[in-house]
Amino acid sequence: MRVNCVWEHNGNDSILYASSLVGAFTRGASKEEAIRKMPQEIRRYQLWLGETPLDNYDIEIVQEKESDLQISDADSDVLFTAEERSLTAEEYQYLKSLAMKSAEDFYSLYSSFPDKHKSALPYRKTFYGSVPRTAEEMYQHTKNVNEYYFSEVGAEADNEGTIVSCRARGFEALESIEGYLSLEPVIGSYGEQWSVRKILRRFIWHDRIHAKAMYRMGILTFGTDAIPDIYGFSR
């Protein structure tokens, strides 16, 4: 199976995105490390989708973005070349269903924690502030990009309610914009380029980053059998 990937990097620090598997990604201290991790990430992603993983994957980099951002902290602003295109109604409904499944699974993972304010992780700070440690902090951080992401293309959204309900309302607001499937990429906050395709990808990607962190923190804090492996991260 050929997997087209987008490589975003700052020096050696790398994020590799599987552009044909929306939201699948790896990180590494080098491009080579990120590439080595990608087959396992694809297998886990396919398990999450309910698909049967394959034995071999041919990783091909089709786009490169050199960034000034803190790539090691998963900061990203890349717009895929493929994300500049309009969406068909069928493509949109499929990607929307993935983004909603992602929200539902993230909420299920969060809800499974016996204590949402307990964490064995040490405190850690980055340039952007303290890194979320507890299930509650990770959940609130992940949920609260909702208004930000949708607003970048002019959809009036909010962060109220659960991650599932506010994301669903955001899609309703997006769909109320005339010609939303054909909106041109725009320059949004901080000079970053956005498109509807990018928003759909970013939701799944951002959920996945913090779902991995939450699951691993849960295993460390509460034990191997305490937290359900909804995403297949242990496989």
C-alpha positions in Angstrom: 0.0 0.0 0.0 1.4 3.4 -1.0 1.0 6.1 1.6 1.6 9.7 0.5 3.0 11.8 3.3 3.6 15.4 4.1 6.8 16.2 6.0 6.8 19.3 8.2 10.0 20.1 10.1 12.1 22.6 12.0 15.7 21.5 11.6 15.7 17.9 12.4 12.4 17.8 14.5 9.8 16.3 12.2 6.1 15.6 11.9 5.0 13.2 9.2 1.4 13.2 8.1 -0.3 10.4 6.1 -2.2 12.7 3.7 -4.4 9.9 2.5 -5.3 8.7 6.0 -6.6 12.0 7.5 -5.2 12.6 10.9 -2.6 9.8 11.0 0.8 11.2 11.9 4.2 10.4 13.5 6.8 12.6 15.2 10.5 12.1 15.4 13.8 13.8 16.1 14.6 13.2 12.4 12.7 12.5 9.2 14.0 8.9 9.3 12.6 8.3 12.8 9.2 9.6 11.8 9.2 7.4 8.6 10.1 4.3 10.7 7.1 4.9 13.0 4.6 5.4 10.2 3.7 1.8 9.3 2.7 1.1 13.0 0.7 4.4 13.0 -1.1 3.4 9.9 -1.9 -0.1 11.3 -3.3 1.5 14.4 -5.3 4.0 12.4 -6.8 1.3 10.2 -7.8 -0.7 13.4 -9.5 2.5 14.6 -11.5 2.6 11.4 -12.4 -1.1 11.7 -10.2 -2.0 8.8 -7.7 -4.9 8.5 -4.1 -3.6 8.4 -1.8 -4.7 5.6 1.6 -6.3 5.8 3.5 -3.6 3.9 3.4 0.1 3.4 5.4 2.2 0.9 6.0 5.6 2.5 6.4 8.4 0.0 6.9 12.1 0.9 5.0 14.2 -1.6 5.3 17.6 0.1 7.7 19.3 2.5 7.2 22.3 4.7 10.1 23.9 6.6 8.6 25.6 9.7 9.7 28.2 12.3 7.3 26.6 14.8 8.1 24.3 17.8 7.6 21.1 15.9 8.9 19.1 18.8 5.7 20.3 20.7 3.5 19.3 17.8 3.0 22.9 16.8 2.0 22.9 13.1 0.7 25.3 10.4 1.1 23.4 7.2 -1.6 23.4 4.6 -1.4 20.4 2.4 -1.5 21.0 -1.4 -4.4 18.6 -1.5 -6.3 20.7 1.0 -6.5 23.6 -1.4 -9.1 21.7 -3.5 -12.9 22.0 -3.2 -14.8 19.1 -1.6 -17.5 17.0 -3.1 -20.6 16.4 -0.9 -19.5 12.7 -0.6 -16.0 13.6 0.5 -17.3 16.1 3.0 -19.8 13.7 4.6 -17.1 11.0 4.9 -14.5 13.4 6.5 -17.2 14.9 8.8 -18.2 11.4 9.9 -14.5 10.7 10.8 -14.2 14.0 12.7 -17.4 13.2 14.7 -16.3 9.6 15.3 -13.0 11.1 16.6 -14.9 13.4 19.0 -17.1 10.6 20.2 -14.1 8.2 20.8 -12.2 11.0 22.5 -15.1 11.7 24.8 -15.4 7.9 25.6 -11.8 7.7 26.5 -12.0 10.7 28.7 -15.2 9.4 30.4 -13.5 6.1 31.2 -11.0 7.7 33.6 -11.8 6.8 37.3 -10.3 10.1 38.4 -10.1 12.9 35.8 -7.9 15.1 38.0 -5.2 12.5 38.9 -2.0 12.1 36.9 1.4 10.5 37.4 3.0 12.7 34.8 5.5 15.4 36.0 4.7 19.1 35.4 6.2 20.3 32.2 6.2 23.7 30.5 6.8 24.8 27.0 7.0 28.2 25.3 3.2 28.0 25.1 2.6 27.3 28.8 2.0 24.2 31.0 1.5 20.9 29.2 -1.9 19.3 30.1 -1.3 16.5 32.6 -4.7 15.2 33.8 -7.5 13.7 31.7 -9.6 16.8 32.5 -6.9 19.2 31.3 -6.3 17.2 28.2 -10.0 17.0 27.5 -10.6 20.7 28.0 -7.6 21.6 25.8 -8.7 19.4 23.0 -12.4 20.5 23.2 -11.6 24.1 23.3 -10.0 24.4 19.8 -13.5 24.1 18.4 -14.4 27.7 18.1 -10.9 28.6 16.9 -10.8 26.0 14.1 -14.3 26.7 12.7 -13.9 30.5 13.0 -10.8 30.4 10.7 -13.1 29.9 7.7 -15.9 32.1 9.0 -18.2 29.6 10.8 -19.6 30.9 14.1 -18.9 28.1 16.6 -18.4 27.9 20.4 -16.8 25.5 23.0 -20.0 24.9 25.1 -21.1 21.5 26.1 -19.2 18.3 25.3 -16.6 17.9 22.6 -19.2 16.0 20.6 -22.0 18.6 20.9 -19.9 21.7 20.2 -18.3 20.0 17.2 -21.7 19.0 15.8 -22.9 22.6 16.2 -19.8 23.9 14.5 -20.4 21.7 11.5 -24.0 23.0 11.3 -22.6 26.6 11.3 -20.1 25.7 8.6 -22.9 24.1 6.5 -24.9 27.3 6.7 -22.3 29.2 4.7 -23.2 29.4 1.1 -20.8 27.5 -1.1 -18.9 26.0 2.0 -17.7 23.0 -0.1 -15.9 25.4 -2.4 -14.5 28.0 -0.1 -11.0 29.2 -1.1 -8.1 28.8 1.4 -7.8 31.9 3.6 -5.2 33.5 5.7 -6.4 33.2 9.3 -4.9 33.9 12.7 -1.1 34.2 13.0 -0.8 34.3 9.2 -1.7 30.6 9.0 -3.5 29.3 5.9 -6.8 27.4 6.4 -9.3 25.6 4.3 -12.3 23.4 5.1 -10.3 20.3 4.3 -7.6 21.4 6.7 -10.1 22.0 9.5 -11.4 18.4 9.0 -7.9 17.0 9.1 -6.8 19.2 12.1 -9.7 18.0 14.3 -8.8 14.3 13.8 -5.1 15.0 14.1 -5.4 17.1 17.2 -7.8 14.6 18.8 -5.3 11.8 18.0 -2.3 13.7 19.6 -4.1 14.1 22.9 -5.8 10.7 22.8 -2.4 9.1 22.6 -1.1 11.2 25.5 -4.3 10.6 27.6 -4.2 6.9 27.0 -0.5 6.6 28.0 -1.0 8.8 31.0 -3.9 6.6 32.1 -1.9 3.4 31.8 0.9 5.0 33.8 -1.4 6.4 36.5 -4.1 3.7 36.9 -2.6 0.5 35.4 -2.7 -1.5 32.2 -6.3 -2.7 32.5 -7.9 0.4 33.8 -8.2 2.4 30.6 -9.9 1.0 27.4 -7.7 1.0 24.3 -10.3 2.6 22.0 -7.7 3.6 19.4 -5.6 0.5 19.3 -2.6 2.4 20.7 -1.3 -0.7 22.5 -1.2 -2.8 19.3 
